[in-house]
Amino acid sequence: MAANVLVDAGFLVGLLSRRDNLHDWAVSSAGRFPPPWKTCEAVLSEAFFLLGVRAGHPLRELLRRRALEVAFDFGRDADAVLRLMQKYGDVPASFADACLLRMTETLPDPVLLTPDSDFRTFRRHGRQVVPTISPA
């Protein structure tokens, strides 16, 4: 089992919205990789936006219960994140993607729960595959 389970907005939206086409995958993944999950503020911003005002309550509850933790300091890793965004500008790597990618480089034994296939293209530390769990 991974020491650090990272999650992106797609996982969070799938988990918290029964109408999302990724709901079953996210619920199953959450069972295999229980909280606490780690993420960054950029992912939270995307997830709150995608869930909308009414559906944001369960996300707030995950944060309150500490099942979901912000484990990234952009101020400390700004140069690295901006380099990753530039390197993968043609994919393109969003700000949230670059922050998550950087988190896989700085946290020990990470795995990322994401439906985003771009993470198959990204490389951590220059050439290592990003450990991900994605829908089939």
C-alpha positions as CSV (number, residue, x, y, z in Angstrom):
1,M,0.0,0.0,0.0
2,A,1.3,3.5,-0.9
3,A,2.4,5.7,1.9
4,N,0.9,8.8,0.3
5,V,-2.3,8.6,-1.7
6,L,-2.8,11.7,-3.8
7,V,-6.1,12.6,-5.4
8,D,-7.1,14.9,-8.2
9,A,-10.3,16.8,-8.9
10,G,-11.6,14.0,-11.2
11,F,-11.4,11.5,-8.4
12,L,-13.1,13.9,-5.9
13,V,-15.9,14.8,-8.2
14,G,-16.5,11.1,-9.1
15,L,-16.5,10.1,-5.5
16,L,-18.9,12.9,-4.3
17,S,-21.3,13.0,-7.3
18,R,-23.5,9.9,-7.9
19,R,-24.3,11.3,-11.3
20,D,-20.7,11.4,-12.4
21,N,-19.7,8.7,-14.9
22,L,-16.6,8.0,-12.7
23,H,-18.6,7.4,-9.5
24,D,-18.2,3.6,-9.3
25,W,-14.5,3.8,-10.1
26,A,-13.9,6.5,-7.4
27,V,-15.9,4.6,-4.8
28,S,-14.1,1.4,-5.5
29,S,-10.7,3.2,-5.4
30,A,-11.6,4.9,-2.2
31,G,-12.2,1.5,-0.7
32,R,-8.8,0.2,-1.8
33,F,-7.0,3.4,-0.8
34,P,-8.7,4.8,2.3
35,P,-8.2,8.3,3.6
36,P,-6.4,10.4,4.5
37,W,-5.8,11.5,1.0
38,K,-3.4,14.3,0.0
39,T,-4.0,17.0,-2.6
40,C,-3.2,20.6,-3.3
41,E,-5.2,23.8,-3.2
42,A,-5.4,24.0,-7.1
43,V,-7.2,20.6,-7.1
44,L,-9.6,21.8,-4.4
45,S,-10.4,24.9,-6.4
46,E,-11.2,22.8,-9.5
47,A,-13.2,20.3,-7.5
48,F,-15.3,23.0,-5.7
49,F,-15.9,24.6,-9.1
50,L,-16.9,21.4,-10.8
51,L,-19.2,20.2,-7.9
52,G,-20.9,23.6,-7.6
53,V,-22.2,25.4,-4.6
54,R,-24.8,22.8,-3.5
55,A,-22.6,19.8,-4.0
56,G,-19.6,21.3,-2.3
57,H,-20.8,20.3,1.2
58,P,-19.4,16.8,1.1
59,L,-16.0,18.1,0.0
60,R,-16.0,20.6,2.9
61,E,-16.8,17.6,5.2
62,L,-13.8,15.6,3.8
63,L,-11.6,18.6,4.7
64,R,-13.2,19.1,8.1
65,R,-12.7,15.4,9.0
66,R,-9.1,15.5,7.7
67,A,-9.9,12.7,5.3
68,L,-8.5,15.1,2.7
69,E,-5.4,17.1,3.5
70,V,-3.6,19.9,1.6
71,A,0.0,18.6,1.6
72,F,1.6,21.0,-0.8
73,D,3.2,24.5,-0.5
74,F,3.4,26.2,-3.9
75,G,5.6,28.9,-2.4
76,R,8.3,26.3,-1.6
77,D,8.0,24.5,-5.0
78,A,7.0,27.4,-7.4
79,D,10.1,27.1,-9.6
80,A,9.7,23.3,-10.0
81,V,6.0,23.6,-10.8
82,L,6.5,26.3,-13.3
83,R,9.2,24.3,-15.0
84,L,6.8,21.3,-15.2
85,M,4.1,23.5,-16.7
86,Q,6.6,24.7,-19.3
87,K,8.0,21.2,-20.0
88,Y,4.5,19.7,-20.5
89,G,2.9,22.8,-22.1
90,D,2.0,20.9,-25.3
91,V,0.0,18.2,-23.3
92,P,-1.0,20.7,-21.7
93,A,-0.3,20.4,-18.0
94,S,-2.7,22.5,-15.9
95,F,-1.5,24.2,-12.8
96,A,-3.2,21.5,-10.7
97,D,-1.6,18.8,-12.8
98,A,1.9,20.3,-12.3
99,C,1.3,20.6,-8.5
100,L,0.3,17.0,-8.3
101,L,3.2,15.9,-10.4
102,R,5.5,17.8,-8.1
103,M,3.9,16.2,-5.1
104,T,4.8,12.8,-6.5
105,E,8.4,13.9,-6.6
106,T,8.5,15.2,-3.0
107,L,6.3,12.8,-1.1
108,P,7.7,9.2,-0.4
109,D,5.9,6.2,-2.0
110,P,3.1,8.1,-3.8
111,V,0.2,6.9,-5.8
112,L,-2.2,9.2,-7.6
113,L,-5.9,8.5,-8.0
114,T,-6.8,10.2,-11.3
115,P,-8.9,9.6,-14.4
116,D,-6.6,12.0,-16.3
117,S,-4.7,10.0,-18.9
118,D,-2.1,12.8,-19.3
119,F,-0.4,11.5,-16.2
120,R,0.7,8.5,-18.4
121,T,2.7,11.0,-20.4
122,F,4.2,13.0,-17.5
123,R,7.4,11.9,-15.8
124,R,8.5,12.4,-12.3
125,H,12.1,13.3,-11.7
126,G,12.6,13.6,-15.4
127,R,12.0,10.0,-16.5
128,Q,10.1,7.9,-13.9
129,V,6.5,6.9,-14.6
130,V,4.0,8.5,-12.3
131,P,2.3,5.8,-10.2
132,T,-1.4,6.2,-10.9
133,I,-4.6,4.3,-10.4
134,S,-7.0,5.2,-13.2
135,P,-10.3,3.8,-14.5
136,A,-10.0,0.9,-17.0
